[in-house]
């Protein structure tokens, strides 16, 4: 959090610099990596309900010495389905969550003409919330229990990336590759358990930004 505030403070002396707004979209190149128990364990299995897309608005403020400050808001969907069974009993648990990521990045534009390559470094807080819906089947026919639990979770990632900037008249097109190292709690609460089992610690994102200057 302190780093986030520090990065935002860098924008104060840059109010007279160029302001760019636009949209960012892309995909997660790395899929979920859930821990569904040891291979061959008959009573435990699962599958991912996550979507790989990311989309949202972006804003960038130019800084001196080829630097810039970028902030995005990226939406995606996370989730999974877990199946448990034993003699005479079974259950199905399904998690669907909305994920909001807030990357704040310092960018350095390399002094190379035409393609305008850049490197980026920053932090990416994430807020996720959703529901865990479960169906439990008992030993006797008709012994069925339905339940639903709401939950939310906070975590963050360190981000490093790079890309190129392409200018088409006033439009700025920026394909970019980002690497994220997520820092999730080592002991999540019970309601967070389904979420943390499916989100990988190491993630790669391929993004495409389309933006235009407003001043």
Order of alpha helices (4+ residues) and beta strands (2+ residues): alpha-beta-beta-beta-beta-beta-beta-beta-beta-beta-beta-alpha-beta
